[in-house]
Amino acid sequence: MAVRCPRVVADRDVERELRAVGRRLAHALPSPARRSIAALDDKAMDLASRDAELKAALFRFVDVVPACRSLEDLARHLTGFLGELTTAPPPVAVAMKMGNTRAGRAALGAAAAAGVRHMAHRFIVGKDPEAALGTLGDLWRDGVASSVDLLGEATVTQTEGRRYAARCAEALDTMAAASARWPARPALERDPWGPLPRANLSVKVSALTPLMRPLAPERGKRDAAERLRELLRRAHARGAHLHIDMESLDSRDAVAELVLELLSEEEFRAGPSAGLVLQAYLRDSPQTLDTILAWASGDGARRAQPITVRLVKGAYWDHEIVEARQHGWPAPVFEVKADCDRNFEALTRRLVDARGSVRVAIASHNLRSVAHAIAYNRLTGGDDLGVELQVLRGLGDPLQAAIAAQGLRVRTYCPVGDLVAGMAYLVRRLLENTSNESFLSEQAQGVPLEELLAPPGGGEAGPAEKTPDNVTARQ
Ligand SMILES: Cc1cc2nc3c(=O)[nH]c(=O)nc-3n(C[C@H](O)[C@H](O)[C@H](O)COP(=O)(O)OP(=O)(O)OC[C@H]3O[C@@H](n4cnc5c(N)ncnc54)[C@H](O)[C@@H]3O)c2cc1C
């Protein structure tokens, strides 16, 4: 593959262009999102963002979720944890008062279960891939591609690993068959480097093997490799894309090596289309990108399709901070949000400069991060369809609509699974996005657009930074 010299663009030009892009996107947001708080109108989100104790109760709730047998059971635990709050916010206090009588408890249990179910439906598209097909098809018709994620927390036995792999294989079959009947959507099906699969599955290595441990990574890699090879074969046979998610740092190197090693195998030269994830909150992510780009222009260049790199900030910030603190290690993640955002932009530029040897996917709900990628790509001579924008179902819905309305390619990450399996995912999303410095939370609080589009750390004084000292509990 020919090595392209990146075009040099001035920062001020990028700033000017990204503001223009950001304003256009903001203008195209469906109206509820423009009515600030209405975008995150769930009471729970609003309450949790203001109450550290409530947040901690929710974290403890996540821990008991796998032991719950039903949504009603789940609701009982939730109300139990909320009952431990010393200063419960008014709606929680009212709920606890109801819990004093038998009739009140019954009503409360039902309401909590209904509330949980309602909230979960916002983030989870169906109990299995078959049930999700209606939503996936509707998204496609609206100009939005998808990636399906089969929910379930970390695998602890080989049987669970095999079962997860079988569910993934089935999902590939189901999605490939159904998506063949979808209407043509040129912006979603082709980029400057060739055709893009309609069916797209995201998988987690920790769900494929119970053996992925930081102290014996080779064993975990060997165990996962067999199941991942099978899935790559299946994806290739069905013309689908397989994306490998990134989890906490203790498995990062093993997962990245595993993906690059498998994709280097002769058998996978012709396909499938595949990808991995780069987490910008990690201080050493520029070195990880060095490795990926070196691979992409070496072994990767012999493959029929470039590898897709999904750039994210990272979903395990609290976990990484607490883990490091427990061991007395320096934090592997940035501790100041603006540093993470600046790194995200630096990595975006390097990925865009390498477009063609990699396919670039920018996964963020942050209007500035997204507008920056679009602007930098344009100013360096890139085709708009050479950068894919990705969002999470339930959190990025307004942005997804705005991106699609601009004729850009957007993909929504759609978790699939039963609601009990989905609870940990649900609460993580809730907690992450109620952090008082999360972009969505700032947007919901009505921070002016020009401030939201300002350079990281360079705008007006924003809300207090989240520091390791006010982390509430482990993720
Ligand atoms: C399609 C899609 C797929 C994803 N897949 C993965 C995945 O495989 N693995 C994964 O880990 N995540 C994944 N994520 C989640 C992602 O990492 C982010 O957590 C989430 O999107 C929020 O980032 P943002 O840019 O939308 O919002 P922003 O509000 O701009 O950023 C929030 C993020 O900033 C970081 N942060 C928060 N506080 C601080 C601080 N004090 N110092 C430094 N950094 C801080 C955290 O990473 C936090 O999630 C995915 C997201 C999407 C949209």
Ligand as a Chemical Component Dictionary entry (heavy atoms), coordinates in Angstrom:
data_LIG
# 
_chem_comp.id                   LIG 
_chem_comp.type                 NON-POLYMER 
_chem_comp.pdbx_formal_charge   0 
_chem_comp.three_letter_code    LIG 
# 
loop_
_chem_comp_atom.comp_id 
_chem_comp_atom.atom_id 
_chem_comp_atom.alt_atom_id 
_chem_comp_atom.type_symbol 
_chem_comp_atom.charge 
_chem_comp_atom.model_Cartn_x 
_chem_comp_atom.model_Cartn_y 
_chem_comp_atom.model_Cartn_z 
_chem_comp_atom.pdbx_ordinal 
LIG C1  C1  C 0 -19.765 2.789  19.445 1  
LIG C2  C2  C 0 -19.020 2.786  20.733 2  
LIG C3  C3  C 0 -18.257 1.693  21.082 3  
LIG C4  C4  C 0 -17.521 1.687  22.265 4  
LIG N1  N1  N 0 -16.712 0.621  22.548 5  
LIG C5  C5  C 0 -15.900 0.690  23.633 6  
LIG C6  C6  C 0 -14.941 -0.329 23.903 7  
LIG O1  O1  O 0 -14.798 -1.315 23.170 8  
LIG N2  N2  N 0 -14.163 -0.200 25.005 9  
LIG C7  C7  C 0 -14.260 0.881  25.840 10 
LIG O2  O2  O 0 -13.500 0.968  26.820 11 
LIG N3  N3  N 0 -15.172 1.845  25.621 12 
LIG C8  C8  C 0 -15.984 1.775  24.549 13 
LIG N4  N4  N 0 -16.908 2.779  24.323 14 
LIG C9  C9  C 0 -17.232 3.784  25.390 15 
LIG C10 C10 C 0 -16.345 4.993  25.289 16 
LIG O3  O3  O 0 -15.087 4.578  25.758 17 
LIG C11 C11 C 0 -16.724 6.171  26.155 18 
LIG O4  O4  O 0 -16.746 5.754  27.454 19 
LIG C12 C12 C 0 -18.013 6.844  25.916 20 
LIG O5  O5  O 0 -18.302 6.906  24.566 21 
LIG C13 C13 C 0 -17.976 8.261  26.492 22 
LIG O6  O6  O 0 -17.070 9.105  25.791 23 
LIG P1  P1  P 0 -17.573 10.360 24.939 24 
LIG O7  O7  O 0 -16.492 10.812 24.025 25 
LIG O8  O8  O 0 -18.845 9.992  24.329 26 
LIG O9  O9  O 0 -17.914 11.454 26.042 27 
LIG P2  P2  P 0 -17.040 12.469 26.887 28 
LIG O10 O10 O 0 -17.986 12.991 27.892 29 
LIG O11 O11 O 0 -16.323 13.439 26.042 30 
LIG O12 O12 O 0 -15.943 11.586 27.606 31 
LIG C14 C14 C 0 -16.212 10.788 28.711 32 
LIG C15 C15 C 0 -15.018 9.903  28.879 33 
LIG O13 O13 O 0 -13.866 10.681 29.262 34 
LIG C16 C16 C 0 -13.017 9.914  30.094 35 
LIG N5  N5  N 0 -12.871 10.626 31.375 36 
LIG C17 C17 C 0 -13.839 10.955 32.255 37 
LIG N6  N6  N 0 -13.320 11.628 33.315 38 
LIG C18 C18 C 0 -11.997 11.730 33.088 39 
LIG C19 C19 C 0 -10.904 12.318 33.812 40 
LIG N7  N7  N 0 -11.064 12.952 34.990 41 
LIG N8  N8  N 0 -9.672  12.236 33.279 42 
LIG C20 C20 C 0 -9.457  11.621 32.101 43 
LIG N9  N9  N 0 -10.451 11.036 31.385 44 
LIG C21 C21 C 0 -11.708 11.096 31.867 45 
LIG C22 C22 C 0 -13.689 8.564  30.270 46 
LIG O14 O14 O 0 -13.132 7.693  29.312 47 
LIG C23 C23 C 0 -15.148 8.857  29.972 48 
LIG O15 O15 O 0 -15.838 7.726  29.498 49 
LIG C24 C24 C 0 -17.609 2.808  23.140 50 
LIG C25 C25 C 0 -18.379 3.915  22.786 51 
LIG C26 C26 C 0 -19.074 3.925  21.601 52 
LIG C27 C27 C 0 -19.846 5.152  21.254 53 
# 
loop_
_chem_comp_bond.comp_id 
_chem_comp_bond.atom_id_1 
_chem_comp_bond.atom_id_2 
_chem_comp_bond.value_order 
_chem_comp_bond.pdbx_ordinal 
LIG C1  C2  SING 1  
LIG C2  C3  SING 2  
LIG C2  C26 DOUB 3  
LIG C3  C4  DOUB 4  
LIG C4  N1  SING 5  
LIG C4  C24 SING 6  
LIG N1  C5  DOUB 7  
LIG C5  C6  SING 8  
LIG C5  C8  SING 9  
LIG C6  O1  DOUB 10 
LIG C6  N2  SING 11 
LIG N2  C7  SING 12 
LIG C7  O2  DOUB 13 
LIG C7  N3  SING 14 
LIG N3  C8  DOUB 15 
LIG C8  N4  SING 16 
LIG N4  C9  SING 17 
LIG N4  C24 SING 18 
LIG C9  C10 SING 19 
LIG C10 O3  SING 20 
LIG C10 C11 SING 21 
LIG C11 O4  SING 22 
LIG C11 C12 SING 23 
LIG C12 O5  SING 24 
LIG C12 C13 SING 25 
LIG C13 O6  SING 26 
LIG O6  P1  SING 27 
LIG P1  O7  DOUB 28 
LIG P1  O8  SING 29 
LIG P1  O9  SING 30 
LIG O9  P2  SING 31 
LIG P2  O10 DOUB 32 
LIG P2  O11 SING 33 
LIG P2  O12 SING 34 
LIG O12 C14 SING 35 
LIG C14 C15 SING 36 
LIG C15 O13 SING 37 
LIG C15 C23 SING 38 
LIG O13 C16 SING 39 
LIG C16 N5  SING 40 
LIG C16 C22 SING 41 
LIG N5  C17 SING 42 
LIG N5  C21 SING 43 
LIG C17 N6  DOUB 44 
LIG N6  C18 SING 45 
LIG C18 C19 SING 46 
LIG C18 C21 DOUB 47 
LIG C19 N7  SING 48 
LIG C19 N8  DOUB 49 
LIG N8  C20 SING 50 
LIG C20 N9  DOUB 51 
LIG N9  C21 SING 52 
LIG C22 O14 SING 53 
LIG C22 C23 SING 54 
LIG C23 O15 SING 55 
LIG C24 C25 DOUB 56 
LIG C25 C26 SING 57 
LIG C26 C27 SING 58 
# 
